[in-house]
Amino acid sequence: MHQNPRPVQSKHAPKPDLLGAAVTDTLQELIVVSSIGMWALLKSFFSRKSVVTVPLTAFLAWGSLWVATRGLHIRYLHDLEPDLLIWPRLAWMYRIQTVYHAAFLFCLGISPLVLCLGMVARSIRLKFHHIFVKAALTNGVGDTPKLIYSKRLDKYRIRYVFDANGIGMSEFEAKQERIESHFRCNIESIKHAKHNGQVAVIFTKQLFPSRVLYQDLAAQKSLPKESLYLGVTVEGIKTQKIAELPHMLIAGTTGSGKSVFFKQALLGLLESSPYLQMYLIDLKGGLEMIDFVGAPNVKVIKTMDQAVHLLSLIEREMKNRFAYLEKSNRKQITPEEDKKDRIVVAVDEASVLYMTRSKHDPDYQASLDARRLADSISKLSRAAAIHLLIATQKLDRQVIPTSVSENISGRMAFRANSLQGSMIVLGSKDACELPEIPGRGIWSYGTRKMIIQSPYAAEEIIKERCEQVATLFKEGKRKMFNPMIGETEKTVDKAMMEDVYGAVEERK
């Protein structure tokens, strides 16, 4: 069988110049590093580092001029190599103006600083490039974001600004966990920078707490008016005003911290809202909400019929407030100005109230009415200063009607056991990936999400704070503008019965 002969290499064929290629690459790298270092030095003149770089540069310039004026460098070179610097060469060097000698010495003295700055900046850029490649954060041509500058905010946090290089913000957020794992550092925030096409990322080395007490948060940061504690994030303590939500969904599996967050949120609203009526629907006999009964502006609803009746009264109050707003030519209820209390309706374990039931179930009609009323209130009650707080363990579309869920902008999601549950609450799988730490959750408001360690309020703390609220009511330091919903109805019914009995007695 005929075999193709091996090609014979000519003796005169040019051999690759490996040494020349290595020298060329080295010179190119040196030029790049020097350019980066010079740019870093120039930028430092207009930053906080100018306190060091400006005096150092001025000292080098003055020292170079002083040495050049006295010819110390020429004398040193002559003493070092007398055979090299013979008299004709020395005479030629002395004929050069002093300023050129000073410039040469200055460049020679500052070059190590420039090279060091360039090498540091170059290594940081390469570090980010490798990390972004590993995190698969690349554009269509395989290029990565480019570091523009960094700024240390404090001893824990540092801010990096990147040229996004055609990569969207959503892609940064989607790769956040990978970036954190490669950096071994938490990301506090990812935001748009001042200029278009730039992204600012803040990294923090602050440890994330695994347990936070309500009283500790209260000691560190007082609640703003009509607000509740969300918990501790890498950015610090976060609170939320109820008027900005206006409704909130709290979801999570058993033992994830859902009930704890629900109770501390109610306690925060109770303490921070001077004019508030709170209605707690607990269809498990009212045992979960028993710690709140000490406050006079709190009412606990225990049965299905009572819950539906309350929601119907809330809807009627909402419509009355709309009529008031239309009559007074206003857009939104403000308790102090309109003399109307803010109303919070909190539903613990909403699946019992809103779940889809069989037609043979005695609570079938009540469940339908509850869903309809919740839909009406969630859609229209923002302007009326009426808010829904819904907590549930069962993450199912049959539990929380879609029409109600769409009108809830604030969502606190704790660990979910299923991808479907996480998708229903957050629209992503993030709740499934949370660690099994009680109270660790994800707060979602609009398009922003953040990991939060929610505070824990013990039963003793809740009872104590509710007693303090009751004391303020007794002393006249707190009040309600209106009677609790349902009390007026009872008073009217009682008056009607007294009139009927009076008429009967007169006839007798």
N, C-alpha and C positions, 0 to 999 in steps of 0.2 A: 504494500500500500504506500502510495507516494505521500510523503510528509513535506509540508512547507518548511523550507530552510529558515533558520533564525536570521533575522536581519543583522548584517555585519556592521558594527559601529565603526565609523571612520576614525582614524587616528587624529585627523585634523578637525573633528567636530568640536564645537565650542563647549567647554565644561561650565556647568552652572557656577556662578561666582557667589558662593554662600557667604563668604566674608563681607563682600560688598553689599549684599542684600541685608545682612545683619546690621552693618554700619548705617545703611540708609534708613532702616526701620528705627534704629536707636535715635538717629538725628530727628526723624519725624516725630517720634514720641517726645523727645526733648523739647522740640518747638511747641508741640501741643501743650505739654505740661507747663512750659514757661509762659505761654499765652494765658492759660487758665490762671496760673499764679499771679501774673501781672494784673489781670482783670479783678481777681479777688483782692489784691492789695489796693487797687484804685477804689473798689467798692467799700473797703474798710475805712477809707478816709471820710466817708459820709455816713458812718454807722457808729454804734457804741464802741466798736473796737478802735476808733480813732484816738481814744485816750492812750492807747499803746503804740499804734502804728505811726501816728504823726510825730510824736517825740522821737521815736526810734529812727524814722527816716530823716528827720532834721539833724539828729546827732550824727548819722552816717554821712550826710552831706557836709556838715561842718568839719567832721574829722577828716574826710577826704580832701577838702580844701586846705586844711591845716597841714596835712602830710605833704600834699603837692607843693605848697608854697615853700616849704623847707627842703624839698627834694629828698625826704627820708626814704622813700621807696626806691629811688635810684641808688642811693648809697647802700641800701640793704641788698639790692640785686648785685651791685658791684662787689660787695664783700662776699656774697654767696658764690658768684661765678666771675672772678676777675679776668679769666682768660676769654670769657665770652663777651663781656662788656669792655672792649678796648676803647682807647681814647676817641677815635673818630665816631664810634657809635654813641658814646656818652655825650659828645659834643652835639650830635644830631638830636638826641633826646632832650638835651637842655634847650635847644632852639625851639622845641614845641611849646606852645603857650601853656601856662599853668592851668587854665580852665579845662583844657583837654585832659591833662593829667588827672585833675580832680574828678572829671566826668568818668574817666576810665576806672579810677579807684572806687568811685561811688557804685558803678555798675558791678564791679567785682565784689564789693562788700554786700550789696543787696541781693545778688543772684542766689545765695543760699536760702534767703527768706522767700524769694519768689518761687524757687523750686520746691521748697517745703509746702508752701501754700498750694501750689499747683498739684503736688502729689496727693495732698490730703483731699482737695476738691475732686481730683480725678478718681481717687479710690472710692469716695462717697458716690460719685455718679455711676461707677462700675458696679458698686454694691447694689444700688437701686435697680440698675439694668438687669442684673442677674436675678434679683428677687422678683421683678415684674415678669421676667421670662418664665421663672418657675411657677409663678401664680397665674400664668396664661393671660396676663393683662397686656395684650398687644393689639395693634391696629391691623388693618387689612394687609399690610406689607410686612408684618412681623416686627415692626418697630415698637418701642416702649415709651412711656412718658419720660420726659427729661426734667431733671431737677434744675430749678432756676435759682432758688436761694432757700436758706433755712434760718430760723430765728428761735432762740430759746426763750420760752415764756416764763418759766420758773424752774425750780430744781427737779420737777417731775415731768414737765411738758415741753415739747419742742414742735415747732410748726414748720412744715415743708410746703413749698409752693412748686408745683410741677407744671410744665407745659404739657397739656393733655395729649397733644400729638394725634388728634383725631379720635380719642377715646372718650366716650360719654361718661357722665357722672354715675349713671345707673350701673355701668360696668365696674367702676371703682367700688361701689357699694356691694355689688354681687361677689366680688373677690376679696371683701374685707377680711374674712376669717383666714384666708390663705396668706394674705399680707401680714396679718398679726402673727400667725404661726412662724413665718419666716423671720420677722423682725424680733419675735419674742417680746412683743410690746403691744399694749392695747391701743386701739384707735379711738380717740375721743370724739372726733367729728370729721366729716368729709363735706366740704362746701366749695362753692364757686369762689374763686379769688376775685380781686378787683377788676382784672382785665379779662376779656373774653378769651376762651380757650385755655384758661388756667384753672387748676384745682388746688385747693389748700387742704392739707391733711395734718391733723394734730395728733401726735402720738403721746401717750402718757405711760409712765412707769408706776403710777400710784396703784397700790393693791386694792382690789375690789372686795368689799366686806361681804361676809357670808351670813351675817346676822346684824340687824339694826333695830334698836328699840325706839318706840314712838316718843318716849319722854326724852331720849337723847337728842332726837331731831328737834323737838320743841325747844330744848335748851340751846341748841346751836343756831336755829333759825326760826323766827316767829312766822306763823302763817299770815300771808296777806289776807285782806278782807275777802270773805266768801270764797275760800280756797280749801284745798285738801293736799296732803302730802302724797306725792307719787313714790318717793324713796330716794335712794342714793345712786348716782351714776358716776361715771369717771369724771364728769364735769362738776360734781358736787351734789348738793341737795336740790331736788326738783319739786316744785309745787305746781298746782294747776287751779286756775280760777274756774268755778263752776259755770259762770255766765258765758265763757268762751267755748264750752264743749258742744252743745248744751247737755247731751246725753252721753252715758258711758256704759260700755259692756265689759264685764269682768268674767274671764273664762279660764278654766284649768281643771286638771284631773284631781282626784282625791290626794290630799297631802302636799299639793303644790304651793299652797299659800293663798288660794283664792279667797276663802272665808276671812282670813286674817286681814288681807288687804281691804276687803269689803267693809269690815267693821271699823278699821282705822280711818278709812275714807269718810265714813259717816261721822265718826268722832271729830275729825278735822273740820268738816262742814258745820257741825254743831257748835264747835268752839269759836270758829272764825266768822260766823254769820250772825249779825245782831238781830236781824228780822227774818226768821226762818220757821217754816213748818215742815216737819219731817214725818213721813208715813212709811212704815216698814212692813212690807207684806212677807210674812213668814208662815207658810202653810204647813209647817211641821210643828204646829202647836205653839208657836211663838217662843220656843225654848232658846233658839239661837240669838234672838234679839232681846232677851229678857234683861240684859245689862243696861239697855237704854231707857227702860221704863221710868227711871227716876227723873228724867227731864220733862218738864211740863209741855214742851212744844213737840214732843215725840208721841206718835200713836202707833201701836203694833196691831196689825190685822192678822187674824189667825185662821180664818176659814175662806173657802172659795167664794161663797156668796157675799161675804163682807168685802172681799177683794174686788169683785166685780162692781159692787155697789159703790165702793170708794172710787174706782176708776171712772164710773159714770158721773159722780159728783165732781171729780177733777176735770172731766171734759166740760161739764157745765160751767165750772168756774173759769176755765180757759176761754170759753165763748163769751162769758160776761166781761172778762178782761179785754177781749178783742173789741167788744162794744164800747168799753170805756176808752180804749186807745183811739178808736175812730171818733168818738165824741170830743175827746180832748186834743185831737190832732197830734198825737204822739205815735212813735214807731215802736217803742219798747218800754216795758215796765221797769222802773227803777224803784226799789222798795222805799227809800227815804223820801223821794219826791212824790211818788204816787200813793204812799201810805198803804201799800199792799205787800204782804209777806212773800218772800221767795219760797217756793214749794218744791220739795224733793220727795219723789216716790221711789223707794228702793225695794227691789224684788229679790229676795234670797231664794236661790234655786228656782229659776224661772221655768224650768222644764215642767214643774208641777202645775204651774198656772197656764202656760201657753201650749203645752204639748197637744198633739193631735189625738183625739179620743174616739172610741167607738160610739156609735149612735145609741148603744144600749147603756153606756156609762151615764150615771146620774148627773155627772158634772159636764156632760157633753155641750149643752147649750151655754153653760157658764164659761167654758173654755173658749167657745167661739166668740162670745161677747168680749172676753178679756183680750183676745187677739185683735178684734176690731177696735177696741178702745185704745190699746197700746199703739196700734197703727195711727190712729187719729192724733193721739197726744204727741207721738214722736215726730210727726210731720209738722205740726203747727205750733207747738208750745214754746218755742224759743223766745218769741217776742213777749209771751205772757209770763216769763220768769218761772216756768214749770219744767222740771228736769227729771229724767228717768235714769236710775242706776240699776242695771240688770246684771245679776250674777248667775252663772250656770256652770254645772259640771259636765252636762251632756252637750257636746258640741255637734249639733245636728240642725239642718235647715228646718226640720219639723218642729224643733223646740223654739227657735227664734225665727219668726216670720221674716222672709226676705225684705218685705216692705219696711219692717221695723229696723232690721239690721242696716239697711242702706242709709237710714237717717241718724245713725250713731257714728260720730266721727272719732270719739275717744275710745280706744280699746286697750285693755290691759290683759295680756295673754300670758298665762303661766304654762307650765309644761303640759303638752298634749301627748296622748298615747297613740294617736293616729295622724297620718298625713292629712286626711280629710278634715279633721277638726282644726288643725293648724291653718289649713287653706281657708276655711270658713271664717275664722277670726281675723287672720292677718293677710290672707292672700298669698302666703308663702309657707315654706316648711320650717321656718325659724323656731316655732314653738316646740317642734319635735326634737330639735337639737339642743335645747336648753339643758344644763346640768341638773341633776336631781338634788337641788339645794332649795329647801322651803323658802318661799318668798322671792326667788329669782324669776323675773318675768321680763316681758318686752312691752314697752309702752309705744303705742302707735297712735299718732295724731296727724291726720291728713296724709302727707307723703313721708313724714319723718318717723323713724323708729329709733329707739334707744333701749339698751339693756339696763334694767333697774333692779336693785335690791330693795324690796318694799319693807316698810317698818312693821314691827310687831307690837301690838297693843294688848297687854294682858287684861283679863276680865276685871281684875282689881282696879287697873288704871281707868278702864271705861266707866266703871261704876263711880269711881272717885270724881272723874271729870264731869259726869252727868249730874252728880250731886252738887258740884260747884256751879254748874249752869242753873240748877234749880234754886240755889241760894241767890244768884244774881237776879232771878225773876222775883223772888220774895222781897229782896231789897229794893226793887224797882229800877235796877241798873240795866235790865234787859226787859223787853216786852214784845208783844205781837200786835200788829196793827189790826188784825182781824181774828175772829174766833176760829178755832180748828174746824176744818171742814167736817160736816156731819153734826156738830154741836148745835148749830143754828137750826138745822132740820129737827133735831130732838126737842129743842126749845119750842119751836112752832107746834110740833105734834103735841107736846105736853100742854101748851096753852089752849089748843083746840079741844083736847080732852077735858080740861078744866071747865071750858065754856059749855061743853055738852053736859057734863055732870051738874053744872050750875043751873042750866035750863031745866034739867030733869027735876032737880030739887024744888025749883020754883013752881013747876007744874004740880008737884005733890002738895 
